[in-house]
Amino acid sequence: MRMVRTGTWTAALLLAFALGTFTPTAFAAEPNCRAIESTSARLSCYDAAFPPRTRKPDEAGIDPSSGYKDPFRAEEARTAAKLKNICRGC
């Protein structure tokens, strides 16, 4: 009968858990933009850390010469216009 060392397995399992838990936080370190005094320098720091997303084309993957019209496009435009007119600070 073979005896298994439980201490070795426990230590290996604990090491694997620690590496899996703490490694992503080390890579996710963000610059400390909050400590910058100048407004424009702080804004450029945040822009560098979190670049603005580029907008997708309205009809990505659809050839405009095909004649296809999105049936939900007009409804989305009306909903967006209604949301812009909501008074949030009145």
N, C-alpha and C positions, 0 to 999 in steps of 0.2 A: 504494500500500500504506500502511496506517495503522499508526503505531507506538503502542503502548500503554505507558504509564508503569507499570512494575511497582512502583515505590516508592510511588505513590499508592494502588494497590490493597492493597499490603502494610500500609501505615499504616492504611487504613480497616478492613481485616480485623482488625488488631491492636487497634484502638480498639473495634470491636464485640465482640471476644472479652473485652476487659477490662471493658467495661460489663456484659456478660452474666454475667461471673464474680463480680464484686465487688458488684453491686447487691443481690442477695438477702441477703448477710451484713450489709449496712447496715440493712436493714429488720428483720432477725431479732435485733437487739440486745436482750438481756434485762437487766432491772434486776439490780444487784449485791446480791442478798439475803444472800449469804454474809458480807458485811462488817458486817451489823447485829449489835450485841451482844445486845440484848434478845431473849429467846426468843419472846415473844408477838409482838413487832414483826417478827421475822424470819419467823415463821409467817404473819402477815398479808401480808407482802410476797410470799411464795411463793404464797399463796392468790390474791392479786391477779394475779400473773404467770401462774399456771397454774390457772384456776378448775376446781373439781371437775366432772366430767361428770355430767349428770343421767341417771338410770336410765331405760331405755326401758320402756314398759308391757309386761307379760308377753306379751300377745297383741295386738301392734300391728296394726291393720288388720283384725282379725277381730271380727265382731259376736258378743258373748257369747250373744245370743238365737238364733243360727243353729244351735247344738247341736254345733258342730265341736269336737273334742277333739284336741289335738296328741299324736300317738303317741310323740313323743320327750321330752315334758315330764317324765314320771315317770322316765325313764332319766337325764335331765340332773340331776334332783333327787337321785337315788341317787349319781351320780358326784360331785356337789358335796359330798354328805355324807361320802363316802369320803375325798375330798381334805382336808376339814376335820379329819379324825381322824388324819392322818399326823403323826407326831412328828418335827419337823425338828431339834430340839436335844437329843435323847436320847443 
